[in-house]
Amino acid sequence: MPWNGPCAERPRLLLFSNPSNPLGVVHSEQTLDRIAKLAEEWDFRVVVDSLYCRLVYDDTPFRHLAALPGMADRCVTLLGPSKTESMSGYRIGVTCGPPDVLDAIESVLSATSLRAPAYAQQLLRHWWVDDVDFVAARVTELRAIQDVTLEYLRRVPYLKVRPAQATAYLFPDVSALGLADHAVAARLQQEAGVIVSPGYQFGPGGAGHFRTCYARNESQWYEALDTVVAVLLAVGKEQRV
């Protein structure tokens, strides 16, 4: 039904990522259907960060929210090569959405950041059509690195970690330590020389976790994981976990 409450209480916009950063989860059809129904019932729009939509493992089913009935005019989808192709330095991407939103984006960008340079825009032509084989190889490579990363992290008894369905992140749960996640992150930076993102940065639900990116050079990453595991085991021994 349409929203009849005060304007201050009316939802206007939902932001979410699919596949999810930091969880590496691909949202289910049921979740997308529910979001679409809520958007229609309460008359709000949805911005979906889908930068990892091509970096999905094991043929996990993925569907864009904008493809659901009635969502083309309600959904703004953010895409680009910065993650899958490691091209973040080019500062280019694509926004798909209804005309009024795209016109507004153009107006804002022209006054704030101008536009991506011409050489970067040229890359988009190849990104649209020429990198299918590259992406397939990259997905296979990152899936293999994830498997080894999981093998290392599971040597830490108190740590809980699940495989990612997509992205290049894992989000281990270290709450059993009884330490703040930023304290664990600081120990890893100081003693292992590895920077991770403490879970609190991703909202209250992320507390007690840290996010690690495994899109690395394999030999250097596996060497770093040895040190990470050693530090986590030492911290656990100190906390008697």
Salt bridges, closest charged atoms under 4 A:
GLU29 OE1 - ARG63 NH1 3.40
ASP43 OD2 - ARG10 NH2 3.16
ASP43 OD1 - ARG74 NH1 2.91
ASP58 OD2 - ARG143 NE 3.05
GLU85 OE2 - ARG54 NH1 3.22
ASP100 OD2 - ARG45 NH1 2.92
GLU106 OE2 - ARG115 NH2 2.54
ASP130 OD2 - HIS126 ND1 3.02
ASP131 OD1 - ARG54 NH2 2.90
ASP147 OD1 - ARG143 NH1 2.29
GLU151 OE2 - ARG155 NH2 3.69
ASP173 OD2 - HIS209 NE2 3.84
GLU191 OE2 - ARG187 NE 2.35
GLU238 OE2 - ARG187 NH2 3.07
